[in-house]
Amino acid sequence: MTPQDAETRARDWCDAWNRRDLDAVLDHYAEDVTIRSPLVAQRVGTPDGVLQGKAALRAYFAICMRNPALSFSLVA
């Protein structure tokens, strides 16, 4: 992937999130995705903060998208 491709992909992800298009956001992830975040532990209640698989990520992002103030913009 070129730096230009990476930037385009990141902009697409931000745009999809800001439209609250969950399917378009998830198109950026593999089926076997693993996410680690202290926010996952906080919001979902998994003590280790780990999400396994696209279905778990979908459920987590659906919760996050309920916050209308949460938006993303690409800085660099």
C-alpha positions in Angstrom: 0.0 0.0 0.0 1.4 3.4 -0.9 1.2 6.3 1.5 -1.4 7.9 -0.8 -3.5 4.7 -0.7 -3.2 4.6 3.1 -4.3 8.2 3.3 -7.3 7.5 1.1 -8.3 4.5 3.1 -8.0 6.5 6.4 -10.1 9.3 5.0 -12.7 6.8 3.8 -12.8 5.3 7.3 -13.3 8.7 8.9 -16.0 9.7 6.5 -17.8 6.4 7.0 -17.7 6.8 10.8 -18.9 10.4 10.6 -21.8 9.3 8.4 -22.5 6.6 11.0 -22.3 4.0 8.2 -21.3 1.0 10.3 -21.0 -1.4 7.4 -18.6 0.9 5.5 -16.5 1.3 8.7 -16.3 -2.5 9.2 -15.3 -3.0 5.5 -11.9 -1.8 6.7 -11.4 -4.8 9.0 -10.7 -8.5 8.6 -13.2 -11.1 9.9 -10.6 -12.2 12.5 -9.8 -8.7 13.7 -8.5 -8.3 17.3 -8.9 -4.9 19.0 -7.3 -4.0 22.4 -8.3 -0.9 24.2 -8.9 0.3 27.7 -12.1 1.9 26.4 -13.3 -1.6 25.4 -12.9 -2.7 29.0 -14.8 0.4 30.2 -17.7 0.3 27.7 -18.2 -3.4 27.1 -17.0 -4.8 30.4 -14.4 -7.1 29.1 -11.7 -6.9 31.8 -8.8 -7.4 29.3 -10.1 -4.8 26.9 -9.9 -7.3 24.0 -12.5 -7.8 21.2 -12.2 -10.8 18.9 -13.8 -10.9 15.5 -15.8 -8.6 13.3 -19.1 -9.4 15.1 -17.7 -8.2 18.4 -16.3 -5.1 16.8 -19.6 -4.3 15.2 -21.4 -4.5 18.5 -18.7 -2.2 20.1 -18.8 0.3 17.3 -22.6 0.4 17.4 -22.4 1.5 21.0 -19.7 4.1 20.2 -21.8 5.5 17.3 -24.6 6.4 19.7 -22.4 9.3 20.9 -23.2 12.1 18.4 -20.2 14.1 19.5 -17.7 11.3 18.5 -16.3 12.1 15.1 -13.0 11.7 13.4 -10.8 13.7 11.1 -7.5 12.8 9.5 -4.7 15.0 10.7 -1.7 13.3 9.2 
